[in-house]
Amino acid sequence: MADAFCIHCGKPLIGAKKFCTHSGELAGIPATGNKPIPPTGRKLSWLVNYVFRIEGGKIIELWEAWDEANTYLKLTTLPRGK
């Protein structure tokens, strides 16, 4: 579900907040050291932004951006910066 929608420079933009419980690999992306983070059972939330390029009424390209670093920090015991 989109939390925000707008059109900027002719491109639709969508912002959404995602929620999950970490019970397996996260987005298929391994953590540092090329090893996946084992399931933690922690509740997660993060913001994600989508940008679309539309031609002829069809989505031709889709870009997705989300805060991976902060999400991984929520799953590990890495010390946070001061």
N, C-alpha and C positions, 0 to 999 in steps of 0.2 A: 504494500500500500504506500502510495506517495504521500509524504508529509508536505512537500512543496513542489510546485510546477510553474515554470515560466518559459518564455521564449527569449533568447538573447542572440543577437546577430543572426536571426533566422534559424537557430538551432533550438529544439526543445530540450529543456533541462529538467531533471527530476531529482529531488533529494528525498531520501527515505532513511528511517532508522530501522536497523535489523536487530533481531533478538534470537538467541539460541542457547542451548546447553551444550557445553563442549563434551561430546561423547565419542569423538573420533577425529580423523584428520580434518583440519580446518581448510576448506577451499582447495584441498589437494596440495597445499603449499607446505613444504617442510620448514621447520624452524632452523635456527642457526646450527651449523655443523652438519647440514643436510640430513638431519634426523627429525622425524615428526615429533611433536610434543605429545606424550601419551595423554589419553583422555583424563581430564581433571574433574569433570562433573560441575565445573563452575558455570554460572549464568553469565552470558556476555551480551553486550549491546554495542553497536557502532553505527556511525553515519556512513552512508554511501551516496555518491552522486553519479548520475547517468547523463550522458550527452548523446543525442541522436543526430544523424544526418539523414534527411529524408529527401528522396527524389521520386517523382511520379507517384506520390502517395504511399511509397514503401520505405521501410527503414533499410538504408544501405549500409550504414556503419553505426556501431554502438561503442562508446567508451565508458568505462566504469572506473571510479576512483574511490578507495576507502582507506582508512587509517590502519594499515597493517601493523606498523610498529607498536602503536598503543594497544591494539588488540592482542598481540603476542605478549606484551608486558603484563596484561591481565591474566595470562595463562601461566606465567613463570614466576619465579622468585627473584628475578633480576632486580637489583637495586634501582630505584628511580633517581633521576637527577635532582639536585637541590635547587 
